[in-house]
Amino acid sequence: MSRPRQPPLVTGISPNEGAPWTKVTIRGENLGTGPNDLIGLSICGHNCLLTAEWMSASKIVCRVGPAKDDKGEIIVTTKSGGRGTSTVSFKLLKPERIGILDQSAVWVDELNYYDMRTDRNKGISPLSLRPANPLGIEIDKGKVPLKDLENMFPCMSGDFTSENFSATWYLIENHSSTSFEQLRVAVGNLKKQASKKNEGSLAYVKGGLSTFFEAQDALAAIHQKLESDGTEKVEGSMTQRLEKVLNRASETADTLFQEVLGRKDKADSTRNALNVLQRFKFLFNLPLNIERNIQKGDYDVVINDYEKAKSLFGNTEVPVFKKVYSEVETRIEALRKLLLDKLLETPSTLHDQKRYIRYLSDLHAPGDPAWQCIVAQHKWILQLMQNCKEDFIKEQKVGGVGLEMDRSSALNRISLSAPVKRGGSFQTPKDDSWHYKSPQQVRFVEKLSDVVISQLPNFWKLWISYVNGSLFSETGEKSGQVEKLKKNARQRQNDFKGMIEEVTRRLVKLVRGALLPSSLTEQQLRQYGGWDTKTPLSGAWLTQVIHTVRLSHEALSALEIPNDLLQVIQDLLQDLRVHCLLTTLQHTEEDVKRLAEKEDWVVDNEGITSLPAQFEQCMVQMLQSLKEPMECKPGEINILNLDVVQDKACEQCVSIMKVFIKCLEQLSTKTDGDLNTSHLSVDLASPDLFKGIQEDFSSKPEQRLLIILSNCQYLERHTFLNLAEHLEKNGFTTAEKIIRVSIEELRHLDEYLFETYIEKKSDPIVGSLEPGIYAGYFDWKDCLPPTGVRSYLKEALVSIISVHAEVFTVSKELVPRVLSKIIEAVAEEMSRLMQCVSSFSKNGALQARLEICALRDAVDPYLTSESRTSFKQALEALPQLQSGADKKLLEELLNKFKSSMKLQLNCFKPASFQPVKR
């Protein structure tokens, strides 16, 4: 029985460290009796039996596998000795990544590196393995343009891998600002790299020396065998036999594994196809994803995916990729058309327009979508404005005309139950019953302004975004496409200016067609007119229109639209203000014509009716209504500074004044056949005198004359002066001329009415004197001694007292003027009658002197120079009193007359009575 062998013992390994697949030589004791006895070999825990080659009982050659442990023992296992031990260890080095340009002593598989982050296969090119910074110092990119470098170094390159590499170019481009010390450091780095490269080559040779020897031994053995065979040129040589053996082995292997290998090839191709699908699933799924995202409206996602696909596969030569990418392009072209349709769709918000334009810009849509959108919006705004006008015209034709304001007189808007006091402030009372529908033209202007204000700001903002480039890039980045589009925008500034101008002109012409048709030509009226202008708008409605147009102008000015584009609106405002001014004056004139209908003939303490106050209120209300249209907003002019407007306004105001004066004249001649205009026959001592006068006052034409005369005085002294002040405050520079002409007209009327009244009142009194004097065949030559004043004189005085009472009842201020004129007529008649007497007896002269003195003394407060002269001439026509008895008798009779007529004669004394209080 044989003695068992000792277990294997490893006492050495060379080399004792290395990377995986390093060839090592193991030495020791009892390493086996032969190749078949060796049944196990592990280094650092990795089974290396497959590569092991048994050389002898003390030597084994093998390659180290990719073990998990960094350092471990070398364990040999044999059939004869079992599992062995080791007194040495092997250190497994981590394999360095060997580039395709690096030297290697062992075979290295070419690897494809898979980038999981970008899901993209990136084959490594040799150029990618070059050092990014060969000098080993910080790169400082200069600001020298590439074109300048190309001109400085023609046919050269700054790429150090290029055959035409220029070191100067490289240094200018990457280290223009680097210090000299840094450049010296860079030189040292280059030297180290060169030294390291040489050392690496030497180390490579040292590390692979054994491999070289083995290869040399194998080649030498083969060469020796062939030489010893000596039949390398004879048929059936060893090499030919070896070739045949190998071919037969290959055919046998193919036969055995043809089906398996076929399935393997199919599986490999399927696996490769699935691998391609998996690796490039982004591209293959992209057409379907584009459709889904378009339906959901996620256009940002579609654009990002398209940009990614375009950068990866835009220039691919792989047929399957080209086919899928063409399908992507088809979907994107459909998306461009969809976005363009949505962009040009109206109405749309500014946000959506900017969004669609940016999408189309990112998709590199042909043409200029932003400008197409601006053109479409311009047409849309013009169409909206025209449709607005046509809708209102159609409503007008089918009978839906808005109720025109019942333009009543200004007086109708004043509450007569609470009249405005003279000298007080004027306020139009509010009446909740005054509700009416706006006229069609007013509603049209408001609607048209709403259209312009709602559309034009976004239109202008879209243009601003187009010009400054923010329409194409939210981040403000500058790209070639954005700069090109901005350049196109600047070239189209005149075109856009024409668009804005067309919108403003269309707005102005539509408003003119509705409110100022006379300012348009016949051709323009056919396009912008068609309104029912039978009932002109009142000043109040025109003021509202002006307010609306001003708001539109302010809104457009706030957008910083150039003033020259908005000048047409300013011109429209000026024409509307002038039209409102003249229309208001014309309507006021019509209102004033109807004031005569409101005369109630009720006088106040000052002897005037409410008519002057109503007239003043009417004028004040007119000026108040003109306050807003006459006010000058920024950029507007005072229309009353225009000579033409000033002349027309002055002419119209004078016409209003004349119309009112004409109303007074008409009232003075107003008669009523049913009224009793006979002389009042009442006892002057009766306390019911003034009561009766008051009750029947308005029924007497003479009293109406007095009332109008009193009103004329008040108008001249107060109302017209107040109106002059109001006109000046409201900018009427011709106020002085207006009032001067009006006062002249008023004085003409006053003079006419006064003469008419005096004629009516003085003629009966004067006519009764002569018959009264010679009543009862009285004769100045033959008469009895005087016993008192005769009745005719008393009756004349009573008539004068009646006139005094009549005038005093109306206006205390009129009494001196009226009585003085009547007394002048009476004195003149008495003088004429006395001068016509041929001779007087003593008694007749005394009687005549008594009556003349009694009349003169009774009316003394109202004597004028003319009446005094007449009385003087009458007395001079009488014989002078000779005796003192006659003078005494005359004095006694005068005193008796004054005593008996004291009550009646008191009315001639100043301030004897106060005006009658109503």
Sequence and secondary structure as in RCSB ss.txt:
>XXXX:A:sequence
MSRPRQPPLVTGISPNEGAPWTKVTIRGENLGTGPNDLIGLSICGHNCLLTAEWMSASKIVCRVGPAKDDKGEII
VTTKSGGRGTSTVSFKLLKPERIGILDQSAVWVDELNYYDMRTDRNKGISPLSLRPANPLGIEIDKGKVPLKDLE
NMFPCMSGDFTSENFSATWYLIENHSSTSFEQLRVAVGNLKKQASKKNEGSLAYVKGGLSTFFEAQDALAAIHQK
LESDGTEKVEGSMTQRLEKVLNRASETADTLFQEVLGRKDKADSTRNALNVLQRFKFLFNLPLNIERNIQKGDYD
VVINDYEKAKSLFGNTEVPVFKKVYSEVETRIEALRKLLLDKLLETPSTLHDQKRYIRYLSDLHAPGDPAWQCIV
AQHKWILQLMQNCKEDFIKEQKVGGVGLEMDRSSALNRISLSAPVKRGGSFQTPKDDSWHYKSPQQVRFVEKLSD
VVISQLPNFWKLWISYVNGSLFSETGEKSGQVEKLKKNARQRQNDFKGMIEEVTRRLVKLVRGALLPSSLTEQQL
RQYGGWDTKTPLSGAWLTQVIHTVRLSHEALSALEIPNDLLQVIQDLLQDLRVHCLLTTLQHTEEDVKRLAEKED
WVVDNEGITSLPAQFEQCMVQMLQSLKEPMECKPGEINILNLDVVQDKACEQCVSIMKVFIKCLEQLSTKTDGDL
NTSHLSVDLASPDLFKGIQEDFSSKPEQRLLIILSNCQYLERHTFLNLAEHLEKNGFTTAEKIIRVSIEELRHLD
EYLFETYIEKKSDPIVGSLEPGIYAGYFDWKDCLPPTGVRSYLKEALVSIISVHAEVFTVSKELVPRVLSKIIEA
VAEEMSRLMQCVSSFSKNGALQARLEICALRDAVDPYLTSESRTSFKQALEALPQLQSGADKKLLEELLNKFKSS
MKLQLNCFKPASFQPVKR
>XXXX:A:secstr
        EEEEEESSEE TT EEEEEEE   SSTTTEEEEEETTEE GGG EEEETTEEEEE    SSSEEEEE
EEETTTEE EES EEEE       TTS  SS       EETTTTEE    GGGGS S TT S  B     HHHHH
HHSTT BS TTSTTB HHHHHHHHBTT  HHHHHHHHHHHHHHHHHHHHHHHHHHHHTHHHHHHHHHHHHHHHHH
HHHH  TTSTT HHHHHHHHHHHHHHHHHHHHHHHHHHHHHHHHHHHHHHHHHHTHHHHHHHHHHHHHHHHT HH
HHHHHHHHHHHHHTT   HHHHHHHHHHHHHHHHHHHHHHHHHH SS  HHHHHHHHHHHHHTT SS HHHHHHH
HHHHHHHHHHHHHHHHHHHHHHTT          GGGGS TTS   TTS       TT      HHHHHHHHHHH
HHHHHHHHHHHHHHHHHHSTTT TT    HHHHHHHHHHHHTHHHHHHHHHHHHHHHHHHHHHHH GGGS HHHH
HHH     SS   HHHHHHHHHHHHHHHHHHHTTT  HHHHHHHHHHHHHHHHHHHHHHHHHHHHHHHGGGGG  
    TTS  SHHHHHHHHHHHHHHHTHHHHS  TT   GGGSHHHHHHHHHHHHHHHHHHHHHHHHHHT   TTS
  S     TT TTHHHHHHHTGGG HHHHHHHHHHHHHHIIIIIHHHHHHHHHHTT TTHHHHHHHHHHHHHHHH
HHHHHHHHHHHHHHHHHHHHHHHTTTS  SSS     S  HHHHHHHHHHHHHHHHHHHH TTHHHHHHHHHHHH
HHHHHHHHHHH     HHHHHHHHHHHHHHHHHTGGG  HHHHHHHHHHHHTS    SHHHHHHHHHHHHHHHHH
THHHHGGGSTTSS     
